[in-house]
């Protein structure tokens, strides 16, 4: 809000637990300029720290360990389902780079379905399947542990802002677009040794496909994404310290 000669803006970034207040006396055009300078300095720093922490918990390859319903042990052992979660450079985030469901390249299938419903004229727009936190949990019976819920969504590559502005139109709002037997095919529930977001993910449940995938620890430890994420996070911390 503001009065003649005075303008102000209050921004909330709940994902990072941050609040920013910008107060300007004088030219009102300075508000947007100052706001963007503050965001460009602060948000990338906390974003990279968050990326490093999230990658350490979730990045890796997961393979089928059990079906949640309807399969006997022989079928479970033979089930060819797996997915690989990678951390792509900003402005992208956690991305599905491989997704096999019962021997079917589900990532390619999901991409084609998303492109067909993107309402874009002309050739199919390029994009990638990105995971977005749902900021909710699922509680498991018995031990009462909570799983961290994420949603998959198809993000057009062209939505990335070329000048690196923090406030843009890169929004992932189309979730739960595809369902099977009244269950979302885009819901991913991560279960770990901790409760909710506290621990490293050990399994990921895909309720829509009725399957649970276990994390391949060797691949998760040796993969380059976590190392890159840590390096990026430390780099931003170093910049802040300077």
N, C-alpha and C positions, 0 to 999 in steps of 0.2 A: 504494500500500500504506500501512500505518500500524500504529501501536501505540496503546494507550490514551492519549488526549490528544494524539496526533500523527498527522497524515494528510499524504499527499503524492500528487502526480500528475505524470506526465511525458508531455507531448504532443509528437508529431512532425508537422510540416507539410512533407512532402518537396517539395510543389509549389513552395513558397517558400523552401526551404532553411532552415527555422526549427525550433528546438526550444524548448519552454517547460517549465520546472519550477515547480510550485506547492507550497510547503511551508507547512503550517498547524500551529500549536501552540495547542490549545484546542478550541473548538467545531468539530466536524467539518463542520457545515453551512456553515461559512465557505468551505470548499474550492470548492464549486460556484459560490458567489457570486463569489469572487475570480477563479476561472478564467474565468467569463463576462465579468467586467469587463476582464480582461487581453485576452481574445480580441476583444471588441468594440472595443477601442482599437487593437490591433495589426493584426488580420486585415483589416479594411476598408481600412486604409492601404496595406498591401502588395498587397491585391487590386486596388485602383484603379490602382496603378502597373503591375501585371501586365496589367490590362485595357488600359491605354493602349498598352503595348508590343505586346501581341498584336494589338490593333486596327490599329495602324500596319502590321503585317506581313500581316494576313489579310483585313481588312474590305474589301469592294469587290464589283464585279460581274465575273463571269467568263463568257465565251462560248466556244462550240465552236471549236477551231482544228484539231483532227484527231481521228479515231477511232483507237483503239489497235490495232484489228485488223479486217480484213474489208471495209473500204470503200475505193473508189477516190477520187481527188481531187475529182471532180465531186460525189459524194455528201457528202464532207466539207464542201465549201463550202456545200452546201444544208442541212446539218444544223442544225435549229433547237433548240439546247440551250443553256441558260444558267442561272446561279444568282446570287443576291445574298446576301451574308453581311453582317449588321448586328450592331451591338453594342447589346443591350437593357440597360436599367437593372438594377441588382442587385435580386433575387438571380439573375436570368437572366444569360446571357453571350452568346457568339457564337451567333447564331440565323440560320437560313435563312428569309429573308423572301420569297424568290422562287426557284422551282426548276422549270425547264422542261426536259423531256427529250423530244427529237424531237417537238416541238410539243404535248406532253402536259403539263398542269399536274401535275407529279409531286409537288409539295408538297401539294396538296389530296388527291391519291391516297394518298400516304404517311400523311397525317394521318388519313384515314378508316380505313386499314388498322390504324393504331396504336390508334385509338379502339375499333375492333372487337375488339381483343385486349387491352384494358386491364382486363378482368375487373371493370368497374364496372357496377352495375345502374342502370337508369333512363336518362335522356338521355345522349348522348355527352359526356364531360367535355371542357371546353376545355383547350387546351394549345398548345405551340409545339415546333418541331423545333430542338433545341439541339445544338451541336457540343461534344464532350468530347475532350480530348487523350488519345490512347492510350499516350503515353509510349513510343513505339517509332518506328522509322524503316524505310524501304524503300531499299535500295541499287540504284542504276541502273547498268546495264552500260555499258561504254565509259569515261565520265568518272569513274565511281565515286561520284558525288554521292548524298547521302542525302535522301529525301523525308520530311517530317514527317507522321505518321499521326494522323488524328482520326476519331472515330466520331460519327455522327448518332444522336440518340435523341429520342423523344417525351416531353416533360416536362409533367406536368399543372400547370396554373396554380395549382390549389388547394393544391399542396404547399408553396408559399411560406409561410414562418413569419411570421405577422402582427407579432410583437413584435420581429422582427429578430435573433433569437438566432443565434449563429454555429453552434452544434451543434444540428442538427435532423435531420429525416428526408428532406431533399431530396437524394436519392441517384439518380444515373443509372446503373442497373445492367443494364438490358435493352438490350444492343447486339447487332448482327448478328442481329436478329430475322428480317429478310427477306433472302432470297438469290435469286440468279438464276444458273443454270448453275454452281452451287457457288461463286459469288463473292458476297460481301456487298454489298448495295445501300447499306449505311450506312457504308462505308469511304471516306474522303476523304484523299488523299495530296497534300500541298502541296509543290511544287517551286519553288525560288527561286534567286537568284544566289549565296547562301551555301550552307553545308553543314548539313543538319538544320534547327535553329531559328535559324541565324545570320543569314539574310537575309530580305528582303521577298519574299513569294510572287509568282511570275510566272505559275504555272499550278497548276491543281488537277486531279488525276486521279481519276476515279470508276471503279475497276476493275470493279464490278458492272455498270455500263452501258457499259463498253468505250469510254470517251470521255475526252478531255483538254480542259479549258476554260482559255482564256487570260484573264488579268486585263486589264480595260479601265482603263488607267492614268488616263485623263482623269476617269472617274467615281470612281475610287478617291481621287484627289487632291481632287476637289471635293465628295465626299460629306460629310455632316454627322457621321457616326458617329465618324470618326477625330478630328475636332476636338473633339467632345464628350468622347471618351475622354481626350484630352490635357488638356482643361480639368478633367475630374474628377480625373485623376492629379495635376495641379499643385495642385488644391484640397486634396487629401489631404496632399501634401507640405508645403503651406503650413501646414496644421493641425498637422502633426508639428513643424515648425520653431517654431511658436508655443508 
